[in-house]
Amino acid sequence: MTSDVAAKAPARHVGVCETILRDGQQSQIATRMPLSDMLPVLSDMDRAGYHALEVWGGATFDSCLRFLNEDPWERLRAIREAAPNSRLQMLLRGQNLLGYRNYADDVVRAVVAKSVENGIDVVRVFDALNDVRNLRTSIEACHEAGGECQCALCYTTSPVHTVPYFVGLARELAKMGASSLCIKDMAGTLTPAAAFELVSGIKAECDLPLEVHTHATAGIAEMTLLKAVEAGADVIDTCLSPLSGGTSQPTTESMAIALGELGYDCGLDLDALAPVVESLDGVRNRFRAEGKLNPKVKDTNPKALVYQVPGGMLSNLLSQLTEQGLESRYEDVLAEVPRVRADLGYPPLVTPLSQMVGTQALMNVISGERYKLVPTEIRDYVLGRYGAAPAAIDPDVAAKVLAGAPEGAEKITCRPADLIEPALPRLREEISQYARSEEDVLSYALFPKQAHDFLGRREDPFYDVPVQTVDVTISV
């Protein structure tokens, strides 16, 4: 029943960004949903009243090339055509773009420009370290292309990641040209109380639309979104029921109904979404029957709150240990993750830092000696090649990490991309045999091997055919 107070209060609009075509499917079926599953539902989604549809970016680009044999640019154009009235949104990792390393500025500018040209309206940019230097080029490029640039604050907890820290970061991003802001809680560790305090603090200082993104991993996401809305959040990220919950986002339909009864207007036509849900239920069931939807992604895991580790990272660590017959060390590795994170200056556990920290924790436990084995990526991080650490790196740990660094390796303090030469002229030449368009060149720039194979198969029917040699002996 709706309370008298809620019924009499004027409804405040709260926009909904739908994630099922990007983060929802990325979180639960490893971004394996083909375009053929999306096209039948897009017209209904287009008229349902969403604030935006998140349809591109993140791991979708890589997955199209690597697993689905789809051109990611053609996918975007097809979605744009099928949903002409919707704001289409993508996720971009700042200077890392859609990959896992820093790219040259000319590549960043070209990818952003072509994304907008091919149909993207809102580009959500973030940096794994919240190093705003790594966002500068993508923010400028987005505005130059005529897109809306939403700047995301990667939420995490540590002695340095306080409400004043994030409010200050929000102010800085606003000054840099953010069109809107997003609290990006990739690990699902934003509690309801913290959400209320953080949203209140940002809204008091920044006159920009504020969106809240979280994951349902720890079982508190619905309460977190409610408190965020009560504090003034303008938009929330949710996922339709076929792929909601667990490591994904809270359920779109349920949140819309609950908020509606509390006096908020999400503007969604749930009747229009009914055939969408029915169709995507079938997609989910197919992935489940094929064994491509691991039941664990639907689990609630409160350990995410204890260890501040994203749900996907928890399952990945367990998988790695199981493969090596060391699943009994799972709790040891989990306990090591926050220690490694503290040693390294409390980096947020988001791609690519979550994979790097998790691997280092795993090596520390398995080797029996902390930092005896060190991945190259951790050395690069300590050298500043990913950006500035949020807090000081433990000097003893830094010494151990850099003991195996190549001779002459020096720590940098500049923006990492300042050291990268323009790359597009060279890349155009390298892929000229197969590239038909600038988009093809950019696919190659982002993922050289995967794009080379994809484009090669497209242009040459014998690209994947093994070369056979026949020895002929002639007797005279």
Sine and cosine of phi, psi and omega as CSV:
sin_phi,cos_phi,sin_psi,cos_psi,sin_omega,cos_omega
0.00,0.00,0.65,-0.76,0.05,-1.00
-0.99,0.17,0.76,-0.65,-0.01,-1.00
-0.93,0.37,0.42,-0.91,0.03,-1.00
-0.86,0.51,-0.63,0.78,-0.02,-1.00
-0.89,0.45,-0.72,0.69,-0.01,-1.00
-0.92,0.40,-0.60,0.80,-0.05,-1.00
-0.93,0.38,-0.57,0.82,-0.04,-1.00
-0.99,0.11,-0.38,0.93,-0.05,-1.00
-0.95,0.31,0.63,-0.78,0.07,-1.00
-0.90,0.44,0.68,-0.73,-0.05,-1.00
-0.94,0.33,0.77,-0.64,0.10,-1.00
-0.99,-0.13,0.73,-0.68,-0.02,-1.00
-0.97,0.25,0.73,-0.68,0.11,-0.99
-0.81,-0.58,0.92,-0.39,-0.01,-1.00
-0.95,0.32,0.42,-0.91,0.02,-1.00
-0.83,-0.55,0.82,-0.57,0.13,-0.99
-0.99,-0.15,0.85,-0.53,-0.03,-1.00
-1.00,0.04,0.79,-0.62,-0.11,-0.99
-0.95,-0.30,-0.02,1.00,-0.20,-0.98
-0.88,0.47,-0.46,0.89,-0.02,-1.00
-1.00,0.05,-0.04,1.00,0.07,-1.00
-0.71,-0.70,-0.99,0.11,-0.12,-0.99
-0.94,0.34,-0.56,0.83,0.03,-1.00
-0.87,0.50,-0.77,0.63,0.00,-1.00
-0.96,0.28,-0.47,0.88,0.07,-1.00
-0.92,0.39,-0.63,0.78,-0.06,-1.00
-0.96,0.29,-0.48,0.88,-0.15,-0.99
-0.91,-0.41,-0.48,0.87,0.01,-1.00
-0.80,-0.60,0.47,0.88,0.12,-0.99
0.81,0.59,0.57,0.82,0.10,-1.00
0.89,0.46,0.59,0.81,-0.05,-1.00
-0.99,-0.14,0.11,0.99,-0.02,-1.00
-0.96,0.29,0.86,-0.51,0.01,-1.00
-0.98,0.20,0.28,-0.96,0.02,-1.00
-0.86,0.52,-0.54,0.84,-0.03,-1.00
-0.88,0.47,-0.42,0.91,0.07,-1.00
-0.99,0.16,-0.39,0.92,-0.07,-1.00
-1.00,0.05,-0.66,0.75,-0.13,-0.99
-0.84,0.55,-0.62,0.78,-0.02,-1.00
-0.91,0.41,-0.35,0.94,-0.10,-1.00
-0.96,-0.28,-0.14,0.99,-0.16,-0.99
-0.93,0.37,-0.58,0.82,-0.01,-1.00
-0.91,0.42,-0.63,0.78,0.05,-1.00
-0.94,0.34,-0.63,0.78,0.05,-1.00
-0.90,0.43,-0.56,0.83,-0.04,-1.00
-0.90,0.43,-0.47,0.88,-0.04,-1.00
-0.96,-0.28,0.19,0.98,-0.09,-1.00
-1.00,0.09,-0.23,0.97,0.06,-1.00
1.00,-0.09,0.41,0.91,0.02,-1.00
-0.94,0.35,0.49,-0.87,0.17,-0.99
-0.92,0.39,-0.64,0.77,0.02,-1.00
-0.28,-0.96,0.37,-0.93,0.14,-0.99
-0.92,-0.40,0.87,-0.50,0.08,-1.00
-1.00,0.10,0.91,-0.42,-0.17,-0.99
-0.77,-0.64,-0.12,0.99,-0.18,-0.98
-0.52,-0.86,0.19,-0.98,0.01,-1.00
1.00,0.07,-0.24,-0.97,-0.09,-1.00
0.84,0.54,-0.76,-0.65,-0.03,-1.00
-1.00,-0.05,0.03,1.00,-0.08,-1.00
-0.90,0.44,-0.64,0.77,-0.05,-1.00
-0.89,0.46,-0.78,0.63,0.02,-1.00
-0.85,0.52,-0.70,0.71,-0.06,-1.00
-0.91,0.42,-0.62,0.79,0.04,-1.00
-0.84,0.54,-0.74,0.67,-0.05,-1.00
-0.96,0.29,-0.68,0.73,-0.18,-0.98
-0.99,0.17,-0.62,0.79,-0.17,-0.99
-0.86,-0.50,-0.51,0.86,-0.16,-0.99
-0.97,-0.22,-0.12,0.99,-0.04,-1.00
0.80,0.60,0.69,0.73,0.03,-1.00
-0.88,-0.47,0.54,-0.84,0.14,-0.99
-0.99,0.15,0.91,-0.42,-0.05,-1.00
-0.87,0.49,-0.50,0.87,0.02,-1.00
-0.95,0.31,-0.63,0.77,0.06,-1.00
-0.91,0.42,-0.59,0.81,0.06,-1.00
-0.86,0.51,-0.74,0.67,-0.02,-1.00
-0.88,0.48,-0.70,0.71,0.00,-1.00
-0.90,0.44,-0.61,0.80,0.01,-1.00
-0.92,0.38,-0.65,0.76,0.04,-1.00
-0.90,0.43,-0.68,0.74,0.02,-1.00
-0.86,0.52,-0.67,0.74,-0.01,-1.00
-0.93,0.38,-0.60,0.80,-0.05,-1.00
-0.98,0.18,-0.34,0.94,-0.01,-1.00
-0.77,-0.64,0.92,0.39,-0.13,-0.99
-0.93,0.37,-0.34,0.94,-0.08,-1.00
-0.99,-0.15,-0.06,1.00,-0.09,-1.00
-0.99,-0.13,0.52,-0.86,0.18,-0.98
-0.98,0.18,0.87,-0.50,0.00,-1.00
-0.99,-0.11,0.71,-0.71,-0.10,-0.99
-0.84,-0.54,0.53,-0.85,0.07,-1.00
-0.74,-0.67,0.29,-0.96,0.08,-1.00
-0.93,-0.36,0.78,-0.63,-0.04,-1.00
-0.79,-0.62,0.74,-0.68,-0.06,-1.00
-1.00,0.03,0.71,0.70,0.04,-1.00
0.83,0.56,-0.79,-0.61,-0.02,-1.00
-0.92,0.38,-0.27,0.96,0.08,-1.00
-0.99,0.11,-0.16,0.99,0.00,-1.00
0.79,0.61,-0.91,-0.42,-0.01,-1.00
-0.93,-0.37,0.17,0.99,-0.03,-1.00
-0.91,-0.40,-0.51,-0.86,-0.16,-0.99
-0.76,-0.66,0.33,0.94,0.02,-1.00
-0.56,-0.83,0.20,-0.98,0.06,-1.00
-0.97,0.24,0.67,-0.74,0.04,-1.00
-0.93,-0.36,0.33,-0.94,0.02,-1.00
-0.90,0.43,0.47,-0.88,-0.03,-1.00
-0.85,0.52,-0.61,0.79,-0.04,-1.00
-0.92,0.38,-0.52,0.86,0.07,-1.00
-0.94,0.34,-0.69,0.73,0.01,-1.00
-0.85,0.53,-0.75,0.66,-0.03,-1.00
-0.89,0.47,-0.65,0.76,-0.04,-1.00
-0.94,0.35,-0.66,0.75,0.00,-1.00
-0.90,0.44,-0.71,0.70,0.01,-1.00
-0.89,0.45,-0.71,0.70,-0.02,-1.00
-0.87,0.48,-0.71,0.71,-0.02,-1.00
-0.94,0.33,-0.51,0.86,0.06,-1.00
-0.89,0.45,-0.72,0.69,0.02,-1.00
-0.92,0.40,-0.68,0.73,-0.01,-1.00
-0.87,0.49,-0.57,0.82,-0.05,-1.00
-1.00,0.02,0.00,1.00,0.15,-0.99
0.69,-0.73,-0.13,0.99,-0.03,-1.00
-0.98,0.21,0.71,-0.70,0.06,-1.00
-0.99,-0.16,-0.66,0.75,-0.08,-1.00
-0.86,-0.51,0.83,-0.55,0.05,-1.00
-0.95,-0.31,0.93,-0.36,0.08,-1.00
-1.00,0.02,0.91,-0.42,-0.04,-1.00
-0.94,-0.35,0.60,-0.80,0.08,-1.00
-0.55,-0.83,0.33,-0.94,0.15,-0.99
-0.84,-0.54,0.70,-0.71,-0.09,-1.00
-0.86,0.51,-0.44,0.90,-0.02,-1.00
-0.97,-0.23,0.06,1.00,-0.13,-0.99
0.84,0.54,0.51,0.86,0.07,-1.00
-1.00,0.06,0.97,-0.26,-0.14,-0.99
-0.90,0.43,-0.35,0.94,0.05,-1.00
-0.87,0.49,-0.53,0.85,-0.02,-1.00
-0.98,0.20,-0.05,1.00,0.01,-1.00
-0.96,-0.27,-0.26,0.97,-0.15,-0.99
-0.83,0.56,-0.77,0.64,-0.07,-1.00
-0.91,0.42,-0.68,0.74,-0.03,-1.00
-0.93,0.37,-0.57,0.82,0.06,-1.00
-0.90,0.44,-0.75,0.67,0.01,-1.00
-0.88,0.48,-0.69,0.72,-0.04,-1.00
-0.90,0.44,-0.61,0.79,-0.01,-1.00
-0.89,0.45,-0.71,0.70,0.02,-1.00
-0.91,0.40,-0.64,0.77,0.02,-1.00
-0.88,0.47,-0.53,0.85,-0.03,-1.00
-1.00,0.09,-0.16,0.99,0.00,-1.00
1.00,0.04,0.31,0.95,0.02,-1.00
-0.99,-0.10,0.23,-0.97,0.12,-0.99
-1.00,0.04,0.80,-0.60,-0.01,-1.00
-0.98,-0.21,0.94,-0.33,0.07,-1.00
-0.99,-0.13,0.87,-0.49,-0.03,-1.00
-0.99,-0.11,0.79,-0.61,-0.07,-1.00
-0.97,-0.23,0.65,-0.76,0.12,-0.99
-0.99,-0.15,0.88,-0.47,0.00,-1.00
-0.97,0.26,0.95,-0.32,-0.08,-1.00
-0.98,0.19,0.68,-0.73,0.13,-0.99
-0.36,-0.93,0.14,-0.99,0.03,-1.00
-0.89,-0.47,0.63,-0.78,0.07,-1.00
-0.08,-1.00,0.12,-0.99,0.06,-1.00
-0.86,0.51,-0.41,0.91,-0.02,-1.00
-0.99,-0.15,-0.34,0.94,-0.05,-1.00
-1.00,-0.02,0.97,0.26,-0.02,-1.00
-0.98,-0.19,0.16,-0.99,0.07,-1.00
-0.85,0.53,-0.72,0.69,0.06,-1.00
-0.85,0.53,-0.58,0.82,0.05,-1.00
-0.87,0.50,-0.76,0.65,-0.05,-1.00
-0.94,0.33,-0.58,0.81,0.06,-1.00
-0.90,0.44,-0.66,0.75,0.06,-1.00
-0.90,0.44,-0.63,0.78,0.04,-1.00
-0.90,0.43,-0.66,0.75,0.03,-1.00
-0.88,0.47,-0.68,0.74,0.03,-1.00
-0.88,0.48,-0.65,0.76,-0.02,-1.00
-0.92,0.40,-0.66,0.76,0.01,-1.00
-0.92,0.38,-0.58,0.82,0.06,-1.00
-0.89,0.45,-0.67,0.75,0.02,-1.00
-0.92,0.40,-0.50,0.87,-0.01,-1.00
-0.98,0.22,-0.17,0.99,0.06,-1.00
0.90,-0.43,0.29,0.96,0.04,-1.00
-0.86,0.50,0.71,-0.70,0.10,-0.99
-0.99,0.15,-0.53,0.85,0.06,-1.00
-0.44,-0.90,0.17,-0.99,-0.04,-1.00
-0.84,-0.55,0.41,-0.91,0.05,-1.00
-0.64,-0.77,0.73,-0.69,0.20,-0.98
-1.00,0.03,0.93,-0.38,-0.08,-1.00
-0.97,-0.23,0.98,-0.18,-0.01,-1.00
-0.99,-0.15,0.99,0.13,-0.14,-0.99
-0.94,0.33,-0.37,0.93,-0.06,-1.00
-0.99,-0.14,-0.11,0.99,-0.04,-1.00
0.94,0.34,0.52,0.86,-0.05,-1.00
-0.96,-0.29,0.10,1.00,0.05,-1.00
-0.97,0.22,0.92,-0.38,-0.03,-1.00
-0.99,0.15,0.32,-0.95,0.00,-1.00
-0.84,0.55,-0.69,0.72,-0.01,-1.00
-0.91,0.42,-0.67,0.74,0.01,-1.00
-0.91,0.41,-0.61,0.79,0.01,-1.00
-0.89,0.46,-0.71,0.71,0.00,-1.00
-0.88,0.48,-0.71,0.70,-0.03,-1.00
-0.92,0.39,-0.67,0.74,-0.07,-1.00
-0.94,0.34,-0.73,0.69,0.02,-1.00
-0.89,0.46,-0.69,0.73,0.02,-1.00
-0.86,0.52,-0.69,0.72,-0.02,-1.00
-0.90,0.43,-0.68,0.73,-0.01,-1.00
-0.93,0.36,-0.69,0.73,-0.02,-1.00
-0.91,0.42,-0.48,0.88,0.02,-1.00
-0.95,0.31,-0.39,0.92,-0.09,-1.00
-0.95,-0.32,-0.42,0.91,-0.12,-0.99
-0.81,-0.59,0.83,-0.55,0.01,-1.00
-1.00,-0.02,0.86,0.51,0.02,-1.00
-0.76,-0.65,0.50,-0.87,0.12,-0.99
-0.84,0.55,0.64,-0.77,-0.05,-1.00
-0.82,-0.58,0.81,-0.59,0.00,-1.00
-0.93,-0.36,0.50,-0.87,0.00,-1.00
-0.82,-0.57,0.81,-0.59,-0.01,-1.00
-0.86,-0.51,0.80,-0.60,0.04,-1.00
-0.60,-0.80,0.01,-1.00,0.04,-1.00
-0.80,-0.61,0.48,-0.88,-0.12,-0.99
-1.00,0.04,0.16,0.99,-0.12,-0.99
-0.75,0.66,-0.74,0.68,-0.14,-0.99
-1.00,0.01,-0.07,1.00,0.07,-1.00
1.00,0.02,0.21,0.98,-0.04,-1.00
-0.85,-0.52,0.08,1.00,-0.20,-0.98
-0.90,0.45,-0.61,0.79,0.00,-1.00
-0.89,0.45,-0.68,0.73,0.04,-1.00
-0.91,0.41,-0.61,0.79,0.02,-1.00
-0.88,0.47,-0.72,0.70,0.00,-1.00
-0.92,0.40,-0.61,0.79,0.03,-1.00
-0.89,0.46,-0.73,0.68,0.00,-1.00
-0.91,0.40,-0.55,0.83,0.06,-1.00
-0.90,0.43,-0.67,0.75,0.03,-1.00
-0.91,0.42,-0.69,0.73,0.02,-1.00
-0.87,0.49,-0.51,0.86,0.00,-1.00
-0.99,0.12,-0.13,0.99,0.07,-1.00
0.89,-0.46,0.15,0.99,0.04,-1.00
-0.86,0.51,0.66,-0.75,-0.07,-1.00
-1.00,-0.01,-0.51,0.86,-0.07,-1.00
-0.63,-0.78,0.59,-0.81,0.10,-0.99
-0.82,-0.57,0.48,-0.88,0.06,-1.00
-0.99,-0.13,0.79,-0.61,0.04,-1.00
-0.67,-0.74,0.17,-0.99,-0.03,-1.00
-0.74,-0.67,0.69,-0.73,0.05,-1.00
-0.85,0.53,0.46,-0.89,-0.20,-0.98
-0.83,0.56,-0.53,0.85,-0.02,-1.00
-0.83,0.55,-0.54,0.84,-0.03,-1.00
-0.77,-0.63,0.52,0.86,-0.01,-1.00
-0.99,-0.11,0.11,-0.99,0.04,-1.00
0.97,0.25,0.03,-1.00,0.00,-1.00
0.84,0.54,-0.78,-0.62,-0.03,-1.00
-0.98,0.22,-0.07,1.00,0.01,-1.00
-1.00,-0.04,-0.39,-0.92,0.00,-1.00
-0.99,-0.14,0.25,-0.97,0.10,-0.99
-0.86,0.51,0.33,-0.94,-0.14,-0.99
-0.97,0.25,0.78,-0.62,-0.02,-1.00
-0.84,0.54,-0.81,0.59,-0.08,-1.00
-0.87,0.50,-0.71,0.71,-0.06,-1.00
-0.92,0.40,-0.67,0.74,0.01,-1.00
-0.91,0.42,-0.64,0.77,0.00,-1.00
-0.90,0.44,-0.68,0.73,0.01,-1.00
-0.91,0.41,-0.73,0.68,-0.04,-1.00
-0.90,0.45,-0.71,0.71,0.00,-1.00
-0.92,0.39,-0.57,0.82,0.03,-1.00
-0.88,0.48,-0.66,0.75,0.01,-1.00
-0.94,0.33,-0.31,0.95,0.03,-1.00
-1.00,-0.09,0.10,1.00,0.09,-1.00
0.99,-0.12,0.25,0.97,0.04,-1.00
-0.95,-0.32,0.54,-0.84,-0.02,-1.00
-0.92,-0.38,0.93,-0.36,0.02,-1.00
-1.00,0.05,-0.19,0.98,0.06,-1.00
0.95,0.32,0.29,0.96,-0.07,-1.00
-1.00,-0.09,0.65,-0.76,0.11,-0.99
-0.99,-0.11,0.99,-0.13,-0.07,-1.00
-0.93,0.37,-0.43,0.90,0.07,-1.00
-0.91,0.41,-0.63,0.78,0.03,-1.00
-0.91,0.41,-0.48,0.88,-0.04,-1.00
-0.99,0.10,-0.24,0.97,-0.04,-1.00
-0.84,0.54,-0.74,0.67,0.04,-1.00
-0.93,0.37,-0.44,0.90,0.06,-1.00
-0.91,0.42,-0.74,0.68,0.00,-1.00
-0.89,0.46,-0.67,0.74,0.00,-1.00
-0.88,0.48,-0.69,0.73,0.00,-1.00
-0.92,0.40,-0.70,0.72,-0.04,-1.00
-0.97,0.25,-0.37,0.93,0.17,-0.99
-0.87,0.50,-0.66,0.75,0.03,-1.00
-0.91,0.42,-0.62,0.78,0.06,-1.00
-0.88,0.47,-0.74,0.67,0.02,-1.00
-0.86,0.52,-0.70,0.71,-0.03,-1.00
-0.90,0.45,-0.59,0.81,0.04,-1.00
-0.91,0.42,-0.71,0.71,0.03,-1.00
-0.90,0.44,-0.60,0.80,0.03,-1.00
-0.91,0.42,-0.70,0.72,-0.02,-1.00
-0.91,0.41,-0.53,0.85,0.01,-1.00
-0.99,0.14,-0.03,1.00,-0.01,-1.00
0.97,0.24,0.27,0.96,-0.03,-1.00
-0.99,-0.11,-0.05,1.00,0.11,-0.99
-0.91,-0.42,0.99,-0.17,-0.03,-1.00
-0.93,0.36,0.82,-0.58,-0.01,-1.00
-0.82,0.57,-0.41,0.91,-0.05,-1.00
-0.92,0.40,-0.40,0.92,-0.02,-1.00
-0.94,0.33,-0.23,0.97,0.04,-1.00
-1.00,-0.06,-0.10,0.99,-0.05,-1.00
-0.96,0.27,0.44,-0.90,0.18,-0.98
-1.00,-0.07,0.74,-0.67,-0.08,-1.00
-0.74,-0.67,1.00,-0.01,0.00,-1.00
-0.88,0.47,-0.26,0.97,0.02,-1.00
-0.88,0.47,-0.35,0.94,0.07,-1.00
-0.86,0.51,-0.55,0.83,0.03,-1.00
-0.97,0.25,-0.56,0.83,-0.03,-1.00
-0.95,0.30,-0.72,0.69,-0.09,-1.00
-0.99,-0.17,-0.10,1.00,-0.03,-1.00
0.84,0.54,0.63,0.77,-0.05,-1.00
-0.91,-0.41,0.77,-0.64,0.04,-1.00
-0.86,0.52,0.50,-0.86,-0.03,-1.00
-0.85,0.52,-0.66,0.75,0.02,-1.00
-0.89,0.45,-0.55,0.84,0.02,-1.00
-0.95,0.32,-0.59,0.81,0.05,-1.00
-0.87,0.50,-0.75,0.66,-0.04,-1.00
-0.93,0.37,-0.56,0.83,0.01,-1.00
-0.92,0.39,-0.68,0.74,0.03,-1.00
-0.89,0.46,-0.68,0.73,0.00,-1.00
-0.89,0.45,-0.65,0.76,0.01,-1.00
-0.89,0.46,-0.70,0.72,0.00,-1.00
-0.89,0.46,-0.67,0.74,0.00,-1.00
-0.93,0.38,-0.64,0.77,-0.01,-1.00
-0.89,0.46,-0.66,0.75,0.01,-1.00
-0.87,0.50,-0.50,0.87,-0.02,-1.00
-0.99,-0.15,0.14,0.99,0.00,-1.00
0.93,0.37,0.46,0.89,-0.07,-1.00
-0.85,-0.52,0.49,0.87,-0.04,-1.00
-0.87,0.49,-0.36,0.93,0.03,-1.00
-0.93,0.38,-0.25,0.97,0.01,-1.00
-1.00,-0.06,0.14,0.99,-0.08,-1.00
-0.83,0.56,-0.76,0.65,-0.02,-1.00
-0.90,0.43,-0.56,0.83,0.03,-1.00
-0.89,0.45,-0.68,0.74,0.00,-1.00
-0.92,0.38,-0.67,0.74,0.03,-1.00
-0.86,0.52,-0.67,0.75,0.01,-1.00
-0.93,0.37,-0.45,0.90,-0.02,-1.00
-0.98,0.20,-0.47,0.88,-0.04,-1.00
-0.83,0.56,-0.80,0.60,0.01,-1.00
-0.90,0.44,-0.46,0.89,0.05,-1.00
-0.94,0.35,-0.69,0.73,0.05,-1.00
-0.88,0.47,-0.68,0.74,-0.02,-1.00
-0.88,0.48,-0.66,0.75,0.04,-1.00
-0.91,0.42,-0.67,0.74,0.02,-1.00
-0.84,0.54,-0.59,0.81,-0.13,-0.99
-1.00,-0.09,0.24,0.97,0.08,-1.00
1.00,0.07,0.45,0.89,0.09,-1.00
0.84,0.54,0.79,0.61,0.10,-0.99
-0.92,0.40,0.63,-0.78,0.11,-0.99
-0.87,0.49,0.59,-0.81,-0.02,-1.00
-1.00,0.02,0.98,0.20,0.05,-1.00
-0.68,-0.74,0.41,-0.91,-0.03,-1.00
-0.80,0.60,0.75,-0.66,0.03,1.00
-1.00,-0.07,-0.02,1.00,-0.10,-0.99
-0.92,0.40,-0.53,0.85,0.00,-1.00
-0.89,0.45,-0.69,0.73,0.03,-1.00
-0.90,0.43,-0.63,0.77,-0.04,-1.00
-0.92,0.38,-0.73,0.68,0.00,-1.00
-0.91,0.42,-0.67,0.75,0.01,-1.00
-0.89,0.46,-0.67,0.74,0.03,-1.00
-0.90,0.44,-0.66,0.75,0.01,-1.00
-0.91,0.42,-0.66,0.75,0.04,-1.00
-0.89,0.46,-0.66,0.75,0.02,-1.00
-0.88,0.47,-0.72,0.69,0.01,-1.00
-0.90,0.44,-0.63,0.78,0.01,-1.00
-0.87,0.49,-0.66,0.75,-0.05,-1.00
-0.96,0.27,-0.72,0.69,-0.08,-1.00
-0.93,0.37,-0.63,0.77,-0.04,-1.00
-0.96,0.27,-0.37,0.93,-0.02,-1.00
0.99,0.14,0.00,1.00,0.03,-1.00
-0.61,-0.79,0.84,-0.55,-0.08,-1.00
-0.91,0.42,0.79,-0.61,0.05,-1.00
0.90,0.43,0.38,0.92,0.16,-0.99
-0.94,0.35,-0.65,0.76,0.09,-1.00
-0.93,-0.36,0.74,-0.67,-0.07,-1.00
-0.70,-0.71,0.84,-0.55,0.07,-1.00
-0.91,0.41,0.48,-0.88,0.03,-1.00
-0.84,0.55,-0.60,0.80,-0.04,-1.00
-0.90,0.45,-0.58,0.81,0.02,-1.00
-0.93,0.37,-0.63,0.78,0.07,-1.00
-0.88,0.48,-0.70,0.71,0.01,-1.00
-0.88,0.47,-0.62,0.78,0.03,-1.00
-0.88,0.47,-0.73,0.69,0.00,-1.00
-0.91,0.42,-0.49,0.87,0.05,-1.00
-0.98,0.19,-0.04,1.00,0.04,-1.00
1.00,0.05,0.20,0.98,-0.11,-0.99
-0.99,0.17,-0.13,0.99,0.14,-0.99
-0.97,-0.23,-0.19,0.98,-0.06,-1.00
0.79,-0.62,-0.14,-0.99,-0.05,-1.00
-0.99,0.10,0.74,-0.67,0.09,-1.00
-0.91,0.43,0.57,-0.82,-0.01,-1.00
-0.87,0.50,-0.55,0.83,0.02,-1.00
-0.68,-0.73,0.11,-0.99,-0.04,-1.00
-0.90,0.44,0.68,-0.73,0.09,-1.00
-0.98,0.18,0.67,-0.74,0.01,-1.00
-0.82,0.57,0.84,-0.55,-0.10,-1.00
-0.89,0.46,-0.59,0.81,0.02,-1.00
-0.92,0.40,-0.65,0.76,0.03,-1.00
-0.92,0.40,-0.68,0.73,0.02,-1.00
-0.85,0.52,-0.65,0.76,0.00,-1.00
-0.90,0.44,-0.67,0.74,0.03,-1.00
-0.91,0.42,-0.69,0.72,-0.04,-1.00
-0.89,0.45,-0.67,0.74,-0.09,-1.00
-1.00,0.08,-0.06,1.00,0.01,-1.00
-0.87,0.49,-0.50,0.86,-0.01,-1.00
-0.98,-0.21,0.22,0.97,-0.01,-1.00
-0.94,0.34,0.49,-0.87,0.03,-1.00
-0.85,0.52,0.49,-0.87,0.00,-1.00
-0.88,0.48,0.72,-0.70,0.01,-1.00
1.00,0.00,-0.07,1.00,0.02,-1.00
-0.92,0.38,0.80,-0.60,-0.04,-1.00
-0.84,-0.54,0.54,-0.84,0.05,-1.00
-0.95,0.31,0.66,-0.75,0.02,-1.00
-0.95,-0.32,0.47,-0.88,0.04,-1.00
-0.85,-0.53,-0.10,1.00,0.02,-1.00
-0.99,0.13,0.10,-1.00,0.15,-0.99
-0.89,0.46,0.82,-0.57,-0.10,-1.00
-0.80,0.61,-0.62,0.79,-0.05,-1.00
-0.94,0.34,-0.25,0.97,0.06,-1.00
-0.89,0.45,-0.35,0.94,-0.04,-1.00
-1.00,-0.08,0.05,1.00,-0.05,-1.00
-0.97,-0.25,0.83,-0.56,0.00,-1.00
-0.95,0.30,0.46,-0.89,0.11,-0.99
-0.78,0.62,0.65,-0.76,-0.16,-0.99
-0.87,-0.49,-0.33,0.94,-0.15,-0.99
-0.87,0.49,-0.68,0.73,0.02,-1.00
-0.83,0.55,-0.69,0.72,0.01,-1.00
-0.91,0.41,-0.67,0.75,-0.04,-1.00
-0.92,0.40,-0.64,0.77,0.04,-1.00
-0.86,0.51,-0.65,0.76,-0.01,-1.00
-0.93,0.38,-0.68,0.74,-0.06,-1.00
-0.89,0.46,-0.60,0.80,-0.10,-1.00
-0.96,-0.28,0.23,0.97,-0.09,-1.00
-0.87,0.50,-0.45,0.89,-0.02,-1.00
-0.90,0.43,-0.52,0.86,-0.12,-0.99
-0.89,-0.45,-0.32,0.95,-0.10,-1.00
-0.98,0.21,0.78,-0.63,0.08,-1.00
-0.99,-0.14,-0.34,0.94,-0.15,-0.99
-0.54,-0.84,0.17,-0.99,0.08,-1.00
-0.91,0.42,-0.53,0.85,0.06,-1.00
-0.88,0.47,-0.64,0.77,0.06,-1.00
-0.88,0.48,-0.67,0.75,0.02,-1.00
-0.88,0.48,-0.66,0.75,-0.03,-1.00
-0.94,0.35,-0.57,0.82,0.10,-1.00
-0.86,0.51,-0.69,0.73,0.03,-1.00
-0.91,0.40,-0.62,0.78,0.02,-1.00
-0.89,0.47,-0.63,0.78,-0.05,-1.00
-0.97,0.24,-0.73,0.68,-0.07,-1.00
-0.70,-0.72,0.99,0.14,-0.15,-0.99
-0.80,0.60,-0.78,0.62,-0.08,-1.00
-0.93,0.37,-0.75,0.67,-0.06,-1.00
-0.90,0.44,-0.68,0.73,-0.01,-1.00
-0.93,0.36,-0.63,0.78,0.03,-1.00
-0.86,0.51,-0.70,0.71,0.01,-1.00
-0.92,0.40,-0.68,0.73,-0.01,-1.00
-0.89,0.46,-0.76,0.65,-0.02,-1.00
-0.92,0.38,-0.60,0.80,0.03,-1.00
-0.89,0.46,-0.69,0.72,0.03,-1.00
-0.90,0.43,-0.60,0.80,-0.02,-1.00
-0.92,0.40,-0.63,0.78,-0.11,-0.99
-1.00,-0.05,-0.41,0.91,-0.11,-0.99
-0.75,-0.66,0.95,-0.31,-0.03,-1.00
-0.89,0.46,-0.28,0.96,0.00,-1.00
-0.97,-0.24,0.21,0.98,-0.09,-1.00
-0.84,0.54,-0.68,0.73,-0.06,-1.00
-1.00,-0.09,0.06,1.00,-0.03,-1.00
-0.98,0.18,0.85,-0.52,0.00,-1.00
-0.88,0.47,0.61,-0.79,0.06,-1.00
-0.98,0.21,0.80,-0.60,-0.02,-1.00
-0.94,-0.33,0.66,-0.75,0.05,-1.00
-0.90,-0.43,0.60,-0.80,-0.01,-1.00
-0.83,-0.55,0.84,-0.55,0.07,-1.00
-1.00,0.03,0.83,-0.56,0.02,-1.00
-0.90,-0.43,0.85,-0.52,0.04,-1.00
-0.97,-0.24,0.84,-0.55,-0.03,-1.00
-0.96,-0.26,0.84,-0.54,0.02,-1.00
-0.99,-0.13,0.73,-0.68,0.02,-1.00
-0.96,-0.28,0.00,0.00,0.00,0.00
